[in-house]
Amino acid sequence: MPNIVSEAGLQTRAGQWWDSIPFLTSAVVIVCGVIYLICILVGYDSFYEVCFLPEAIVSHFQVYRIYTSIIFHGSLLHVLFNMLALVPLGSELERIMGSIRLLYTIILLATSNAIFHLIIALVVAHNPFHPFEHLMNECAIGFSGILFSMIVIETSLSGVQSRSVFGLFNVPAKWYAFILLVVFQLLMTNVSLLGHLCGILSGFAYTFGLFNFLIPGPSFYTAIESSSWLASCVRRPKFILCSGGNPSAYIPTYTAQNSPSSALFSGNIWRNLSSWMPQRGTTAQPAQDDPRFPGRGRTLGSVQNTAVNSDSNLQARLLDNSRPTSPSDIAAAGAGERLSNERQLQVSDAVAVGAGGYPLPQMPQVASEEQIQKLLSMGFERTQVEVAIAAADGDINVAVEILMSQQG
């Protein structure tokens, strides 16, 4: 049989690549690309009016620069490089967070980057020893500050001990963003050192839980997703719902699930700051005992619940909610509740048949296309998803357990 994938044309492969990019990430790429194209067509090059300029924000309160500066780019290579870097980072984070939650996170990071930038520029420019007043008039533009924040967050979530810098050498994961900062500053002298540095600081502040008091609960994202004006976007296959699973509604950090919403007042701030990055343990522990990954998780090897290894699929754990987030989500039990006998028998039978290699019996599918797309976004194939849903009699939670047990 010919290899259809390898023999596919460039246009087909480009279409498949684009279809694999989630909704918000692709939307940001389109917005930044279209804005740059319009600037080229109309001959607009007055980026000094839209860039992040500390002096203009302080003197004239031009707060709009905080957000216009991240969607405008100064050159074709600038926008190309930033968008190519955004696609893998944004896609991974969007599949974990959901589209609406990632949008809120980007806005939060853009705001915190600007605040850090202003504070540092003011302090350095007006220090009594050796002032650097040019920092107040430095014009920063581009999405790269947000990208550095995403790099820190993604590195924290990955749990890796080291990262490769362009495939040339490995560095400790906690220093990865700083090494990239130095490398880019040496290779391209016109990049904003302070803008990138503030992106790194915002990323660390986010992973350490310093922004938890600014992050709303799951009901906030659910209300937005269920609104009528967003219905056309939610129905798109690339749109990823906020699956929840974390009552604090933030990507897992050092802060415990049942701790106060703000890490600044949790009493553990010094312990948080004493370690640079989260280190994932090598031994299996119950998910609810891991302060960096609040929520529940299960793997099915028998009718009893077992502990989930820390390397299990993060999306599946986020999908297994400890509280309902929307009408489309299946109501989940509390953290200590066991599976009922009926569900245990149903899942065990389905896993046994699937493991034996025999076709699963066809059952009526009662799951909506939206729920199927949610499972597809977790990396499962459509055929596997449909079979699992049929075996689970439309119960999405059971279908996830079947798919995870077959992968294990």
PLY file of the C-alpha trace (Angstrom):
ply
format ascii 1.0
element vertex 408
property float x
property float y
property float z
element edge 407
property int vertex1
property int vertex2
end_header
0.00 0.00 0.00
1.42 3.44 -0.86
2.27 5.76 2.00
-0.45 8.36 1.65
1.08 10.72 4.20
4.52 10.84 2.57
3.06 11.13 -0.91
0.64 13.90 0.01
1.24 17.22 -1.65
2.63 20.28 0.10
-0.80 21.92 0.15
-2.37 18.86 1.79
0.31 18.63 4.45
0.11 22.37 5.13
-3.65 22.03 5.53
-3.25 19.14 7.95
-0.68 21.12 9.94
-2.97 24.12 10.13
-5.97 21.99 11.15
-3.93 20.58 14.05
-3.45 24.04 15.57
-6.13 24.85 18.20
-8.58 27.70 17.82
-7.02 30.53 19.85
-3.45 29.84 18.77
-4.44 29.93 15.12
-6.51 33.08 15.77
-3.49 34.88 17.24
-1.39 33.85 14.23
-4.07 35.17 11.86
-4.50 38.47 13.74
-0.77 39.23 13.91
-0.25 38.18 10.28
-3.19 40.22 8.97
-2.15 43.31 10.94
1.36 43.13 9.54
0.01 42.60 6.01
-2.28 45.62 6.33
0.64 47.74 7.56
2.62 46.71 4.49
-0.26 47.43 2.08
-1.10 50.87 3.46
2.52 51.79 4.10
2.10 52.18 7.85
5.41 52.22 9.71
4.71 54.56 12.65
5.23 51.84 15.21
6.28 54.52 17.67
2.55 55.24 18.11
1.58 51.68 19.09
4.69 50.22 20.72
5.19 49.85 24.47
6.75 53.16 25.48
7.13 53.67 29.26
7.41 57.45 28.96
4.13 57.70 27.00
2.29 55.43 29.45
3.50 57.35 32.50
3.16 60.86 31.08
0.03 60.50 28.90
-1.54 57.34 30.39
-1.65 55.61 27.01
-2.58 52.22 28.47
-3.64 50.88 25.06
0.06 50.45 24.24
0.19 47.48 26.62
-1.94 45.45 24.22
-1.26 47.02 20.82
2.45 46.41 21.26
2.02 42.61 21.35
0.07 42.31 18.07
2.22 44.64 15.93
5.58 43.55 14.51
8.38 45.50 12.91
9.44 43.21 10.07
8.51 40.07 8.17
11.17 38.00 9.93
9.96 39.38 13.26
6.35 38.26 12.82
7.36 34.99 11.14
9.75 33.97 13.90
7.32 34.87 16.68
4.37 33.04 15.12
6.41 29.91 14.36
7.51 29.89 18.01
3.92 30.48 19.18
2.40 27.52 17.32
3.96 24.68 19.39
3.90 26.60 22.68
0.38 27.97 22.32
-1.01 24.68 20.99
0.27 22.69 23.95
-0.92 25.20 26.55
-4.30 25.62 24.84
-4.92 21.85 24.88
-4.23 21.89 28.62
-6.01 25.12 29.60
-8.74 25.46 27.01
-9.17 28.30 24.52
-10.89 30.85 26.78
-8.57 30.23 29.70
-5.50 30.66 27.49
-6.90 33.94 26.16
-7.35 35.20 29.71
-3.83 34.02 30.56
-2.35 35.91 27.59
-4.13 39.11 28.67
-2.91 38.58 32.25
0.67 37.98 31.10
0.61 41.03 28.81
-0.56 43.19 31.72
1.96 41.81 34.20
4.78 42.13 31.65
3.91 45.80 31.22
3.80 46.41 34.98
7.19 44.78 35.51
8.58 46.71 32.53
7.32 50.04 33.91
8.61 49.40 37.43
12.08 48.34 36.30
12.35 51.18 33.77
11.33 53.76 36.37
13.70 52.44 39.03
16.69 52.15 36.69
16.06 55.45 34.91
15.71 57.47 38.11
18.22 55.79 40.40
20.51 58.37 42.07
23.74 56.53 41.29
23.83 55.97 37.54
20.49 56.65 35.83
19.67 55.06 32.47
16.99 57.44 31.22
16.94 55.88 27.75
14.91 52.95 29.16
11.91 55.25 29.51
12.08 56.02 25.78
12.76 52.46 24.60
10.07 51.35 22.13
9.23 47.63 22.53
6.99 45.81 20.07
6.10 42.19 19.25
4.67 39.03 20.82
8.02 37.73 22.08
7.50 38.92 25.66
4.44 36.66 25.94
6.41 33.85 24.31
9.08 34.00 27.02
6.34 33.77 29.66
4.90 30.74 27.85
8.34 29.12 27.72
8.65 29.36 31.51
5.12 27.99 32.08
5.51 25.14 29.58
8.92 24.19 31.02
7.39 24.12 34.49
4.55 21.86 33.34
6.79 19.48 31.40
8.75 18.52 34.52
11.93 17.91 32.50
15.32 18.31 34.13
17.09 19.79 31.10
16.30 21.48 27.81
18.13 21.60 24.49
19.09 25.00 23.08
18.59 24.73 19.30
19.84 21.12 19.48
23.38 22.34 20.22
23.69 21.80 23.96
21.54 21.03 27.00
20.97 23.36 29.93
19.11 22.89 33.25
15.40 23.48 32.72
15.22 26.24 35.35
17.82 28.27 33.40
16.42 27.55 29.93
14.54 30.85 29.51
17.50 32.88 30.75
19.88 31.10 28.36
17.52 31.88 25.46
17.40 35.50 26.61
21.20 35.77 26.45
21.43 33.92 23.12
18.84 36.15 21.43
20.47 39.26 22.85
23.84 38.21 21.40
22.44 37.21 18.02
20.04 40.16 17.57
21.17 43.36 19.25
17.97 45.25 18.40
15.69 43.08 20.54
14.30 44.41 23.81
16.26 42.90 26.69
13.94 44.39 29.28
10.81 43.25 27.42
12.01 39.64 27.27
13.26 39.71 30.86
9.87 40.93 32.09
8.23 38.09 30.16
10.41 35.61 32.07
9.56 37.27 35.39
5.84 37.08 34.62
6.16 33.40 33.72
7.87 32.61 37.02
5.32 34.68 38.95
2.54 32.69 37.28
4.09 29.28 38.00
4.80 30.24 41.61
1.11 31.10 42.08
1.56 34.84 42.67
-1.30 35.62 40.26
-3.77 33.13 41.72
-5.90 35.86 43.30
-6.39 37.34 39.81
-7.50 34.08 38.19
-11.27 33.36 38.22
-12.92 30.03 38.92
-14.26 27.54 36.35
-17.72 29.12 36.38
-16.25 32.26 34.79
-14.95 30.35 31.77
-18.11 28.23 31.58
-20.30 31.34 31.48
-18.28 32.73 28.58
-18.32 29.44 26.67
-22.08 29.12 27.08
-22.81 32.68 25.93
-24.71 33.07 22.68
-22.24 35.50 21.10
-19.50 32.89 21.33
-21.60 29.95 20.16
-20.25 29.99 16.60
-16.66 29.76 17.90
-17.42 27.05 20.47
-18.96 24.85 17.77
-15.74 24.84 15.75
-13.78 21.58 15.96
-10.55 23.41 16.87
-12.12 25.16 19.87
-11.09 23.55 23.17
-13.39 23.86 26.16
-12.00 24.62 29.59
-12.25 21.15 31.08
-11.63 22.38 34.62
-10.66 19.86 37.29
-8.94 22.53 39.38
-11.18 24.65 41.64
-8.65 27.50 41.57
-8.75 27.38 37.74
-5.05 27.83 37.17
-2.37 25.59 35.73
-0.91 23.54 38.62
1.91 25.25 40.51
3.44 24.96 43.93
0.27 26.21 45.63
-1.90 23.47 47.14
-5.43 22.97 45.85
-7.11 23.82 49.16
-4.84 26.74 50.00
-5.97 30.39 49.83
-6.40 31.76 46.33
-3.40 34.07 46.61
0.03 32.59 47.18
1.14 35.95 48.58
-0.96 35.29 51.68
-0.70 31.50 51.88
2.28 31.46 54.25
4.28 29.36 51.77
5.65 32.17 49.63
9.21 31.77 50.91
9.10 28.03 50.33
7.84 28.70 46.80
10.59 31.17 46.03
13.29 28.94 47.49
13.07 26.58 44.54
13.34 27.84 40.98
11.15 25.39 39.13
8.79 22.51 39.92
10.51 19.12 39.83
8.28 16.18 38.97
8.76 13.14 41.18
9.69 9.76 39.77
7.46 7.72 42.04
3.74 7.30 41.55
1.60 9.27 43.99
-2.10 9.96 44.18
-2.92 13.04 42.14
-4.79 14.67 45.01
-1.64 14.46 47.20
0.52 16.33 44.68
0.27 20.08 45.42
1.39 20.94 41.87
-1.35 18.86 40.23
-4.56 19.25 42.22
-7.52 17.19 41.15
-8.21 13.48 40.69
-6.91 10.90 38.28
-7.38 7.16 37.77
-6.00 4.37 35.66
-7.90 1.13 35.20
-6.01 -2.10 35.75
-8.71 -3.75 37.85
-12.02 -2.81 39.40
-10.24 -0.89 42.18
-8.87 2.65 41.86
-5.09 2.92 41.63
-2.72 5.83 41.99
-1.99 7.82 38.87
1.63 8.20 37.90
2.81 11.80 37.66
3.58 11.33 33.97
-0.01 10.39 33.05
-1.90 12.48 30.54
-2.54 15.95 31.98
-5.52 16.59 29.77
-7.28 13.46 31.04
-6.78 14.57 34.61
-8.13 18.00 33.86
-11.12 16.41 32.13
-11.95 14.37 35.25
-13.57 17.28 37.07
-13.99 17.49 40.80
-16.94 19.83 40.16
-19.20 20.28 37.13
-18.22 23.18 34.90
-20.88 23.19 32.19
-24.00 21.32 31.09
-21.94 19.48 28.50
-19.59 18.05 31.14
-20.55 14.79 32.85
-21.20 15.20 36.57
-18.17 13.84 38.45
-18.04 12.43 41.96
-16.04 13.91 44.86
-12.33 13.31 45.32
-12.85 10.34 47.64
-15.79 8.67 45.91
-15.30 5.19 44.38
-16.73 3.97 41.12
-20.12 2.32 41.41
-20.36 -1.43 40.87
-22.22 -0.96 37.61
-19.55 1.34 36.12
-16.74 -0.87 37.39
-18.24 -3.91 35.69
-18.94 -1.97 32.51
-15.41 -0.54 32.23
-13.71 -3.80 33.19
-15.64 -5.72 30.53
-14.87 -3.10 27.89
-11.16 -3.09 28.74
-10.99 -6.89 28.73
-12.57 -7.14 25.32
-10.39 -4.32 23.92
-7.23 -5.92 25.31
-8.12 -9.24 23.69
-8.20 -7.67 20.30
-11.86 -8.47 19.57
-14.23 -5.84 18.25
-16.26 -4.10 20.91
-20.05 -4.47 20.67
-21.80 -1.59 18.96
-23.93 0.45 21.34
-25.92 3.56 20.61
-23.81 6.68 20.80
-25.41 9.38 22.91
-22.41 11.71 23.12
-22.49 14.95 21.17
-19.97 15.89 18.52
-18.66 18.56 20.89
-17.75 15.92 23.48
-16.14 13.76 20.80
-14.01 16.71 19.72
-12.92 17.18 23.33
-11.53 13.63 23.38
-9.94 14.12 19.95
-8.12 17.19 21.23
-6.53 15.00 23.88
-4.64 13.09 21.19
-6.82 10.02 20.68
-7.81 8.83 17.22
-11.42 9.26 16.15
-11.95 5.55 15.63
-10.73 4.79 19.14
-12.90 7.57 20.56
-16.05 6.34 18.83
-15.44 2.75 19.92
-14.76 3.81 23.50
-17.88 5.96 23.63
-19.96 3.12 22.24
-18.50 0.73 24.81
-19.16 3.24 27.59
-22.75 3.74 26.43
-22.13 7.45 25.93
-20.49 8.06 29.32
-17.53 10.35 28.54
-15.73 9.71 31.84
-15.87 5.95 31.27
-14.71 6.45 27.68
-11.66 8.39 28.88
-10.86 5.61 31.35
-11.14 2.99 28.62
-8.86 4.95 26.29
-6.27 5.59 29.01
-6.26 1.94 30.13
-5.75 0.74 26.55
-2.85 3.15 26.13
-1.34 1.97 29.38
0 1
1 2
2 3
3 4
4 5
5 6
6 7
7 8
8 9
9 10
10 11
11 12
12 13
13 14
14 15
15 16
16 17
17 18
18 19
19 20
20 21
21 22
22 23
23 24
24 25
25 26
26 27
27 28
28 29
29 30
30 31
31 32
32 33
33 34
34 35
35 36
36 37
37 38
38 39
39 40
40 41
41 42
42 43
43 44
44 45
45 46
46 47
47 48
48 49
49 50
50 51
51 52
52 53
53 54
54 55
55 56
56 57
57 58
58 59
59 60
60 61
61 62
62 63
63 64
64 65
65 66
66 67
67 68
68 69
69 70
70 71
71 72
72 73
73 74
74 75
75 76
76 77
77 78
78 79
79 80
80 81
81 82
82 83
83 84
84 85
85 86
86 87
87 88
88 89
89 90
90 91
91 92
92 93
93 94
94 95
95 96
96 97
97 98
98 99
99 100
100 101
101 102
102 103
103 104
104 105
105 106
106 107
107 108
108 109
109 110
110 111
111 112
112 113
113 114
114 115
115 116
116 117
117 118
118 119
119 120
120 121
121 122
122 123
123 124
124 125
125 126
126 127
127 128
128 129
129 130
130 131
131 132
132 133
133 134
134 135
135 136
136 137
137 138
138 139
139 140
140 141
141 142
142 143
143 144
144 145
145 146
146 147
147 148
148 149
149 150
150 151
151 152
152 153
153 154
154 155
155 156
156 157
157 158
158 159
159 160
160 161
161 162
162 163
163 164
164 165
165 166
166 167
167 168
168 169
169 170
170 171
171 172
172 173
173 174
174 175
175 176
176 177
177 178
178 179
179 180
180 181
181 182
182 183
183 184
184 185
185 186
186 187
187 188
188 189
189 190
190 191
191 192
192 193
193 194
194 195
195 196
196 197
197 198
198 199
199 200
200 201
201 202
202 203
203 204
204 205
205 206
206 207
207 208
208 209
209 210
210 211
211 212
212 213
213 214
214 215
215 216
216 217
217 218
218 219
219 220
220 221
221 222
222 223
223 224
224 225
225 226
226 227
227 228
228 229
229 230
230 231
231 232
232 233
233 234
234 235
235 236
236 237
237 238
238 239
239 240
240 241
241 242
242 243
243 244
244 245
245 246
246 247
247 248
248 249
249 250
250 251
251 252
252 253
253 254
254 255
255 256
256 257
257 258
258 259
259 260
260 261
261 262
262 263
263 264
264 265
265 266
266 267
267 268
268 269
269 270
270 271
271 272
272 273
273 274
274 275
275 276
276 277
277 278
278 279
279 280
280 281
281 282
282 283
283 284
284 285
285 286
286 287
287 288
288 289
289 290
290 291
291 292
292 293
293 294
294 295
295 296
296 297
297 298
298 299
299 300
300 301
301 302
302 303
303 304
304 305
305 306
306 307
307 308
308 309
309 310
310 311
311 312
312 313
313 314
314 315
315 316
316 317
317 318
318 319
319 320
320 321
321 322
322 323
323 324
324 325
325 326
326 327
327 328
328 329
329 330
330 331
331 332
332 333
333 334
334 335
335 336
336 337
337 338
338 339
339 340
340 341
341 342
342 343
343 344
344 345
345 346
346 347
347 348
348 349
349 350
350 351
351 352
352 353
353 354
354 355
355 356
356 357
357 358
358 359
359 360
360 361
361 362
362 363
363 364
364 365
365 366
366 367
367 368
368 369
369 370
370 371
371 372
372 373
373 374
374 375
375 376
376 377
377 378
378 379
379 380
380 381
381 382
382 383
383 384
384 385
385 386
386 387
387 388
388 389
389 390
390 391
391 392
392 393
393 394
394 395
395 396
396 397
397 398
398 399
399 400
400 401
401 402
402 403
403 404
404 405
405 406
406 407
